Amino acid sequence: MNSAALIREYLLLGLRFDRVEQGYVDSFTGDPALRRAVEAEPQPDPAELARQARRLLAELPGGLDDDRAAFVGAHLRALDCAGRKFAGEEVGFVDEVEAYFDVRITKGDPARYQEAHDRLDDALGGTGSLAERMQTHRASEEIPPARLEEAIHAFSSALRDRVRATFPLPANETITYEVVTDKPWSGFNYYLGDYRSTVAVNADLKQQMSNLPRLVAHESYPGHHTEHCRKEAGLVEGKGHAEQTLFLVNTPQCLMAEGLADLALYAAVGPGAAGEGQGWGSWAADIYADLGLRFDGERAEILADAGLLLADVRQDAALMLHDEHRDVDDVVDFLERWLLVDDKRARQMLRFLSSPLWRAYTSTYVEGYRLLRGWLDARPDGVTLTERFGTLLDEPLIPSSLRAA
């Protein structure tokens, strides 16, 4: 099988998964005839899809260079696992995450969580339980619903100006923002192709001032939208890498994309309180001031740095739920204790962790940030953060290739 035929079969296989579980294809910007062909097929059998994935794996490299073959191979292994699970095969949660995302996960360290609480305690001050003070602080940071859309556009505009000067984008790239409700996530990028995205922001979660800059950077500039645009321009249009027209849930590209997006504000604005130069907090405070909103950027940076130590808590909750088969209320209590959230917020998190489609996805944020942040910070002498982040935006990398580097 030559490379063009192999990639065509890979795209058809990926598209078939959307007929097994709607939403498995996050975006497809390739030949519409392929989607029409899949829609005209009989309902696919998940076990047969797994077999198709293994047959294509056996064809590699199939004329592809090493990097492309590694990328496609990692994604075929993910689809093999997904097909087997959809067919009813029991797959352990840790093995499932490894097959999907090319990482091996373990439980976090409660000592780090306690250190985070100690830092939060110092930063918040005051009296009463830490959970009460944190919830009071969060409430004080809630963006008035009537101002949310205005604030989103303010940060999007400011970030777009910065990013376009650093990571050139096509002149016709655009984002449309929508405020939505009743979703298990806080924000979502729907990439439409031709350098266009729709970004949805969930108003149910009472967006906070300290989180909104990160959310807009994550979904838009220089996060998901920027990555999609750069890869469409460079890899698809420039090099003919048609496999990059398909973006599938529960595959290594998701871990890479979420890690990149979680580091978007760090790359675009600055490292924050623990680094050098202007932090994102003071930058955000200036934008909020233009909107007539007061924001303590310095405190926000300190709290965010402490919060990084709690990153593994959500993954631990997923392991408790799916690997240890713990009672749901025990998992809710664990989330409430360490993330200092109320019952309603903990159960909203559990909704994401319990979703058949999204249950493993939390690991993309936890492990993606850890892997990509380490890779960015271990850059060679003379390589800037901007240059290193640009490699993530432009190249078809997978987790194992970063670990090897």
C-alpha positions in Angstrom: 0.0 0.0 0.0 1.5 3.4 -1.0 1.4 6.4 1.3 -1.5 8.1 -0.3 -3.7 5.0 -0.1 -2.6 4.3 3.5 -3.5 7.9 4.6 -6.9 7.6 2.8 -7.7 4.4 4.7 -6.6 6.0 8.0 -9.0 9.0 7.3 -11.9 6.7 6.4 -11.2 4.6 9.6 -11.2 7.6 11.8 -14.4 9.0 10.3 -16.1 5.7 10.9 -15.6 6.1 14.6 -17.9 9.1 14.6 -20.7 6.8 13.5 -20.0 4.6 16.5 -19.8 7.5 19.0 -20.9 10.9 17.7 -18.3 13.4 18.7 -15.3 11.1 18.3 -14.3 13.2 15.3 -13.4 16.6 16.9 -12.9 18.1 13.4 -12.4 17.0 9.8 -11.3 19.5 7.2 -10.3 17.1 4.5 -12.1 15.9 1.3 -15.8 16.0 2.0 -16.2 13.0 -0.4 -14.6 10.8 2.3 -17.2 11.8 4.9 -20.0 11.2 2.4 -18.6 7.8 1.6 -18.5 6.8 5.3 -22.0 8.1 5.8 -23.3 5.9 3.0 -21.7 2.7 4.5 -23.6 0.3 6.7 -23.3 0.9 10.5 -19.7 0.0 11.4 -18.9 -2.9 13.7 -16.4 -1.6 16.4 -14.5 -4.9 16.5 -14.0 -4.7 12.7 -12.8 -1.2 13.1 -10.2 -2.4 15.6 -9.1 -5.1 13.1 -8.8 -2.4 10.4 -6.6 -0.4 12.6 -4.3 -3.3 13.2 -4.1 -4.1 9.5 -3.1 -0.5 8.7 -0.5 -0.7 11.5 1.1 -3.7 9.8 1.4 -1.7 6.6 3.5 1.1 8.2 5.7 2.8 7.2 4.0 2.4 3.9 6.2 5.0 2.2 5.8 7.6 5.0 8.9 9.2 6.6 9.7 8.3 10.1 7.9 11.2 11.8 4.7 10.7 9.8 4.8 6.9 10.3 5.2 7.4 14.1 2.3 9.9 14.2 -0.1 7.6 12.2 1.0 4.5 14.1 0.3 6.1 17.5 -3.1 7.1 16.3 -3.9 3.6 14.9 -3.0 2.1 18.3 -5.5 4.4 19.9 -8.2 3.5 17.4 -7.5 -0.2 18.0 -8.1 0.2 21.7 -11.2 2.4 21.1 -12.7 -0.2 18.7 -12.1 -3.0 21.2 -13.7 -1.0 24.0 -16.7 -0.1 21.9 -17.0 -3.8 21.1 -17.4 -4.6 24.8 -13.8 -5.7 25.6 -12.7 -4.9 29.1 -9.6 -2.7 29.1 -8.1 -1.5 32.3 -8.2 2.3 32.8 -4.4 2.8 33.0 -4.0 0.7 29.8 -6.8 2.6 28.1 -5.1 5.9 28.8 -1.8 4.6 27.6 -3.2 3.3 24.3 -5.1 6.5 23.7 -2.5 9.1 24.7 0.9 7.5 24.6 1.5 8.0 28.4 1.5 5.8 31.4 -0.3 7.3 34.4 0.1 6.9 38.2 -1.5 8.4 41.2 -0.3 11.8 42.4 1.4 12.7 45.7 -0.8 13.9 48.5 2.2 15.7 50.0 2.2 18.0 47.0 -1.5 18.6 47.5 -0.9 19.6 51.1 1.9 21.9 50.0 -0.5 23.6 47.6 -3.0 24.1 50.4 -0.3 25.6 52.6 0.6 28.1 49.9 -3.0 28.9 49.2 -3.6 29.5 52.9 -0.7 32.0 53.0 -1.9 33.8 49.9 -5.5 34.1 51.0 -5.0 35.0 54.6 -8.0 35.6 56.8 -9.7 33.2 59.1 -12.1 30.2 58.7 -11.5 27.0 56.7 -9.4 27.1 53.6 -12.3 25.8 51.6 -14.6 28.6 52.8 -12.0 31.2 52.1 -11.2 29.8 48.6 -14.9 29.7 47.7 -15.3 33.3 49.0 -12.4 34.4 46.9 -13.8 32.6 43.8 -17.1 34.3 44.3 -15.4 37.6 44.5 -13.8 36.9 41.1 -16.9 35.9 39.2 -17.4 37.9 36.1 -20.9 39.5 35.9 -22.8 37.5 33.3 -23.7 40.6 31.4 -19.9 41.4 31.1 -18.7 38.0 30.1 -18.9 38.3 26.3 -17.3 41.7 26.4 -14.4 40.4 28.5 -13.9 37.4 26.2 -13.5 39.7 23.2 -11.2 42.0 25.1 -8.8 39.2 25.9 -9.1 37.6 22.5 -8.2 40.9 20.8 -5.2 41.5 23.0 -3.9 38.0 22.6 -4.5 38.0 18.9 -2.4 41.1 18.5 0.5 39.5 20.4 0.2 36.1 18.7 0.0 37.4 15.2 3.3 39.3 15.7 5.0 36.2 17.0 3.4 33.3 15.2 2.1 34.6 11.9 -1.4 33.5 11.0 -3.3 33.6 7.7 -4.8 37.0 7.1 -8.3 35.6 6.9 -8.3 33.6 10.2 -11.3 34.3 12.3 -13.0 33.1 15.6 -16.7 33.4 16.5 -17.4 33.2 20.2 -20.6 31.7 21.7 -21.7 31.7 25.4 -23.5 28.3 26.1 -24.9 26.3 29.0 -25.4 22.7 30.0 -22.0 21.4 28.9 -19.5 19.2 30.9 -16.5 21.5 29.9 -15.7 25.2 30.5 -14.7 26.0 26.9 -14.5 24.2 23.6 -13.0 25.0 20.2 -14.8 23.8 17.1 -12.4 24.1 14.3 -14.2 24.5 11.0 -11.3 24.6 8.5 -10.2 27.4 6.2 -8.7 29.1 9.3 -12.1 29.5 11.1 -13.1 28.4 14.6 -16.2 28.7 16.8 -15.2 28.9 20.5 -18.0 28.1 23.0 -17.7 29.3 26.6 -19.8 27.6 29.3 -21.7 30.2 31.4 -22.9 27.6 33.9 -19.5 27.5 35.5 -19.5 31.2 36.6 -16.3 32.2 34.8 -13.8 33.8 37.1 -11.5 36.7 36.3 -8.3 34.7 36.9 -9.4 31.9 34.7 -10.7 33.8 31.7 -7.3 34.9 30.2 -6.1 31.3 30.4 -9.4 30.0 28.8 -9.2 32.4 25.9 -5.5 31.7 25.3 -6.2 27.9 25.6 -9.0 27.9 23.0 -7.8 30.6 20.7 -4.5 32.5 20.8 -2.0 30.8 20.8 -3.9 27.6 21.7 -6.2 25.4 19.8 -7.3 27.8 17.0 -3.7 28.9 16.4 -2.4 25.3 16.3 -5.1 24.3 13.8 -4.4 27.3 11.6 -0.6 26.8 11.6 -0.9 23.1 10.9 -3.4 23.6 8.2 -1.2 26.1 6.5 2.1 24.4 7.0 1.5 20.7 7.1 -1.7 20.3 5.1 -1.4 23.0 2.5 2.4 23.3 2.5 3.4 19.6 2.7 0.3 17.6 1.8 0.0 15.8 5.2 -3.7 14.9 4.8 -3.7 13.0 8.1 -3.6 16.4 9.8 -7.1 17.2 8.4 -8.5 14.7 11.0 -8.6 15.5 14.7 -9.8 12.6 16.8 -10.8 12.5 20.5 -8.9 10.0 22.6 -5.7 10.0 20.5 -2.1 11.3 21.2 -2.8 14.5 19.2 -5.3 15.5 21.9 -2.7 15.2 24.7 -0.3 17.3 22.6 -3.0 19.8 21.8 -4.3 20.2 25.4 -0.8 20.4 26.8 0.1 23.1 24.2 -3.2 25.0 25.0 -2.7 24.9 28.7 0.7 26.5 28.1 -0.6 29.1 25.7 -0.8 32.0 28.2 2.6 31.1 29.5 4.1 31.2 26.0 2.2 34.4 24.9 2.5 36.6 27.9 4.9 35.4 30.5 5.7 32.9 33.1 4.0 34.6 36.0 5.0 35.1 39.6 7.6 32.3 39.6 9.4 33.5 36.4 11.0 36.7 35.0 9.5 39.7 33.3 5.9 40.7 33.2 3.5 38.1 34.4 0.1 37.4 33.0 -1.5 38.7 36.1 -0.5 42.3 35.7 -1.2 42.1 31.9 -4.7 40.8 32.6 -5.3 43.5 35.3 -4.6 46.2 32.7 -7.2 44.7 30.4 -9.8 44.4 33.2 -9.1 48.0 34.2 -10.1 49.1 30.7 -13.4 47.3 31.3 -13.9 49.0 34.6 -13.2 45.7 36.6 -10.8 45.4 39.4 -8.4 42.4 39.4 -5.5 41.5 41.7 -3.2 40.1 39.1 -0.3 39.5 41.5 -2.4 37.4 43.9 -3.9 35.6 41.0 -0.4 34.5 39.8 0.5 33.2 43.3 -2.7 31.3 43.6 -2.3 29.8 40.1 1.3 28.7 40.8 0.1 27.0 44.0 -2.8 25.4 42.0 -0.3 23.7 39.6 0.5 21.4 42.5 -3.1 20.2 42.5 -3.1 19.2 38.8 -3.0 15.5 39.5 -6.1 15.5 41.7 -8.5 15.2 38.8 -6.5 12.3 37.3 -6.5 10.7 40.7 -10.3 11.0 40.8 -10.5 9.2 37.4 -8.3 6.4 38.7 -10.4 6.1 41.9 -13.6 5.9 39.8 -12.5 3.6 37.0 -9.4 1.7 38.2 -10.2 1.3 41.9 -14.0 1.3 41.4 -14.5 3.6 44.4 -18.0 4.8 45.4 -19.0 8.0 43.6 -19.5 9.9 46.9 -16.0 9.0 47.9 -14.6 10.5 44.7 -16.8 13.6 45.2 -15.4 14.0 48.7 -11.8 13.6 47.4 -12.4 16.4 44.8 -14.0 18.6 47.4 -11.2 18.1 49.8 -8.2 18.8 47.6 -9.7 21.1 45.0 -11.6 23.1 47.6 -14.8 23.1 45.6 -18.4 22.6 46.7 -20.5 19.6 46.0 -22.1 21.1 42.9 -18.8 21.8 41.3 -17.3 18.5 42.3 -20.3 16.7 40.7 -19.9 18.8 37.5 -16.3 17.5 37.3 -17.5 14.0 37.9 -19.9 14.4 34.9 -16.8 14.9 32.7 -14.9 12.0 34.4 -17.9 9.7 34.0 -18.7 10.4 30.3 -18.1 7.3 28.1 -16.4 9.5 25.5 -14.5 11.8 27.8 -13.7 9.7 30.9 -10.0 9.3 30.0 -9.6 12.8 28.7 -8.6 14.4 31.9 -5.1 12.8 31.5 -4.5 15.0 28.4 -4.5 18.1 30.6 -2.5 16.6 33.5 0.1 14.7 31.5 0.1 17.0 28.5 1.0 20.1 30.6 3.6 18.1 32.6 5.3 16.7 29.4 5.2 19.8 27.3 6.2 22.2 30.1 9.2 20.0 30.8 10.1 19.9 27.2 9.8 23.7 26.8 11.8 24.4 29.9 14.6 21.9 28.8 15.2 23.7 25.6 18.8 24.0 24.4 20.8 27.1 25.0 20.1 29.8 22.5 16.5 28.5 21.7 13.9 30.9 23.0 10.5 29.9 24.5 8.8 31.4 21.5 10.8 29.3 19.1 10.3 26.1 21.1 6.5 26.8 21.4 6.4 27.4 17.7 7.7 23.8 17.1 4.7 22.5 19.0 2.4 24.6 16.9 3.9 23.5 13.6 5.2 19.9 13.9 3.3 16.6 14.0 4.7 15.5 17.4 3.5 12.8 19.7 4.3 12.2 23.4 6.9 9.5 22.8 8.8 11.7 20.4 9.1 14.4 23.1 10.2 11.9 25.7 12.9 10.6 23.3 14.1 14.2 22.8 
